[in-house]
Structure formats: structure tokens, C-alpha cells
Amino acid sequence: MKIKIAPSILSADFSCLDKEIKKVEDAGADMLHIDIMDGHFVPNITIGPVVVKHIRKVTKLPLDVHLMIENPQDFIDSFVSAGSNMITVHIETISKEKIKLLKEKLKSRGVKLGVSLNPDTPLAKIKGVLDLVDLVLVMSVSPGFSGQSFIKKCVPKIKELRSIFSGDIAVDGGINLESAKLTIKAGANILAAGSYIFGSKDVKSAVERIRNAG
């Protein structure tokens, strides 16, 4: 599978976000990873649908909107209308029954569905919904803040997941050259990277380094 790079805009400079997005787009990024946090499910607050709507205006890249929020089903319409191409929800915040309904709603609007799980959440928690989702996002840091160190115990989880799931497997948190190599070898094909990309002096080189790390 092609290795795709999804720069996480949480690490971008929001005072010139359009330029930051253009920079990673020109560097060969495959999509944008947009973290939505509510201050309840995770101890941080980021952005909402209004910002996603404006991001949609300045890029043609697919937008993977990662809802780290409680009751994600209540906000789906707003984020779809804002221009999301994929909505990723956390298994810790939603039931299988609601995921089924969410899948039907998103499919009718041409939007993909992803499910995410935290580092301490066992893989068994999502096995019952794998047939409903296009992507699984494995958190390799405790969600809430950018710049954290990669949690290596997530690597066996990725490897096991790849043995039972043929769709996209994304990894989010602490991605650098070393962790990219570990996760790609374990079976991940999408890397959500924030500070490693946006903090680099040569963004194009940073994108290519982690893309080819495996």
C-alpha cells in the first residue's frame, strides 16, 4: 500500500495557516489531519467547523477531521457541511449502534468514516466495527497535545490490526523518522505527523523522509 502523509495542522502556525497548508501541499502531502478537541474528552480545546470551512477554501487536499470530542454524532452534519472528506470518531465516545447510523449518513454524502482508539484501549474494543469503517486511527500518544513522545507499545497493536483489517491504518502521535519506520513495518500506511513536518526547515524533505522510512 502507498504510504500517505497527513500533516497535522495542530502543529502549524495559525497566524498564517493558509501559507502553512500551501507549504505542505507543495511538499507532497496526501491529506490534512485536523484535530478537533472539546476540552472534555481530551484536556485541550482546538477548533470547530468554522475553521474547517475556511481550510477547505484554501486547499484541494482531502481533509481527515479527527473528532476527539464527546457525542461526536451530534456534530457530524456541521463538519460534513464544512468540507470534511473523512470523519474519524473515537471508539471511547460512541457505541457500535451509533457508528452504524453514522456510516449510513456519511456514505450517503460521500464522506468516509474512520474510528480511532487511544493507546490504553485494547484492539478488541473496535473489532466489532471494522466492517463499518474505511480507516482505523491508532493513537500513539495520549490525545490532547502535540509534540508528545511516541508510545512504542502501540506497534504490536498496529501489527495485529493489519492481520485482520485490509483498510487504511493511520498512526497519530510522536511521528518522526524512527517511529515512522516502526509503524510502517507494522502495517500502517497513513502517518499523521505534526511537529516533525511543520517544525522542519525543509518540509518537503521531512515529508519524503517519513514516507520512505519503512
Secondary structure, DSSP 8 states (H G I E B T S, - for coil): ---EEEEBGGGS-GGGHHHHHHHHHHTT---EEEEEEBSSSSS-B---HHHHHHHHHH--S-EEEEEESSSGGGTHHHHHHTT-SEEEEEGGG--HHHHHHHHHHHHHTT-EEEEEE-TTS-GGGTGGGGGG-SEEEEESS-TT-SS----TTHHHHHHHHHHH--SEEEEESS-SHHHHHHHHHHT--EEEESHHHHT-SSHHHHHHHHHT--
